């Protein structure tokens, strides 16, 4: 990773991720982190696991009440995740 020109500190992370092939993993991590930020502590505590496969976000929940509420809000949740991510990263939200 030797460079002849100086690189701005702000660009180092993206350069590092690109050179080591970690861009997709980091993008997935940021997307999954948005779930907790957007939906807050109550939903975060009821979330057992979450994973992103392609553009489908799978979320396992421990509470059927929370699942029912989130089911009604699926499109709003998808829109907010995509808005905060700055690109279309989730097209479908699957709640289990």
C-alpha positions as CSV (number, residue, x, y, z in Angstrom):
1,X,0.0,0.0,0.0
2,X,2.9,2.3,-0.8
3,X,1.9,5.6,-2.3
4,X,3.9,8.3,-4.0
5,X,1.3,11.0,-3.3
6,X,-0.1,12.0,0.0
7,X,-3.7,10.8,0.7
8,X,-6.2,12.8,2.8
9,X,-7.0,11.2,6.1
10,X,-10.7,11.2,5.2
11,X,-10.0,9.0,2.2
12,X,-7.8,6.4,4.0
13,X,-10.7,4.2,5.2
14,X,-12.2,3.9,1.7
15,X,-8.8,3.2,0.2
16,X,-8.0,0.6,2.8
17,X,-11.4,-1.1,2.4
18,X,-11.1,-1.1,-1.4
19,X,-7.6,-2.5,-1.5
20,X,-8.4,-5.3,0.9
21,X,-11.8,-6.2,-0.6
22,X,-13.8,-5.2,2.5
23,X,-16.2,-2.6,1.0
24,X,-19.2,-4.8,0.8
25,X,-18.7,-6.2,4.4
26,X,-18.3,-2.7,5.8
27,X,-21.4,-1.5,3.9
28,X,-23.4,-4.4,5.3
29,X,-22.2,-3.6,8.8
30,X,-23.2,0.1,8.5
31,X,-26.6,-0.9,7.1
32,X,-27.3,-3.4,10.0
33,X,-26.1,-0.7,12.5
34,X,-28.8,1.7,11.1
35,X,-31.5,-0.8,12.3
36,X,-30.7,0.0,15.9
37,X,-30.2,3.7,15.4
38,X,-33.5,4.1,13.5
39,X,-35.8,1.9,15.7
40,X,-34.3,2.6,19.1
41,X,-33.7,0.6,22.3
42,X,-37.1,-1.2,22.6
43,X,-36.9,-2.8,19.1
44,X,-33.1,-3.3,19.5
45,X,-33.7,-5.4,22.6
46,X,-36.4,-7.4,20.9
47,X,-34.1,-8.1,17.9
48,X,-32.5,-11.5,18.1
49,X,-30.5,-11.4,14.9
50,X,-30.3,-9.5,11.6
51,X,-28.6,-10.2,8.3
52,X,-28.4,-8.6,4.9
53,X,-28.5,-10.9,1.9
54,X,-28.3,-8.9,-1.3
55,X,-31.0,-6.3,-0.9
56,X,-33.1,-8.3,1.6
57,X,-32.9,-7.5,5.3
58,X,-33.8,-10.5,7.5
59,X,-34.7,-9.6,11.1
60,X,-35.5,-12.2,13.8
61,X,-37.5,-10.8,16.7
62,X,-38.4,-12.2,20.1
63,X,-41.7,-10.3,20.4
64,X,-44.7,-11.0,18.2
65,X,-46.2,-7.6,19.2
66,X,-43.1,-5.8,18.0
67,X,-43.0,-7.9,14.8
68,X,-46.7,-6.9,14.1
69,X,-46.0,-3.2,14.6
70,X,-42.9,-3.3,12.5
71,X,-44.7,-5.2,9.8
72,X,-47.1,-2.3,9.4
73,X,-44.1,0.1,9.1
74,X,-42.0,-1.9,6.7
75,X,-42.0,0.6,3.8
76,X,-41.2,3.5,6.1
77,X,-38.3,1.6,7.7
78,X,-36.9,0.6,4.3
79,X,-37.1,4.2,3.1
80,X,-35.4,5.5,6.2
81,X,-32.6,3.0,6.0
82,X,-32.0,3.8,2.4
83,X,-32.1,7.6,3.1
84,X,-29.6,7.3,5.8
85,X,-27.3,5.0,3.9
86,X,-27.4,7.4,0.9
87,X,-28.2,4.7,-1.6
88,X,-30.7,1.9,-2.2
89,X,-29.3,-0.9,0.1
90,X,-32.6,-2.5,1.2
91,X,-35.5,-3.4,-1.1
92,X,-37.3,-6.0,1.1
93,X,-37.6,-6.3,4.9
94,X,-38.4,-9.8,6.1
95,X,-39.5,-10.1,9.8
96,X,-39.5,-13.4,11.6
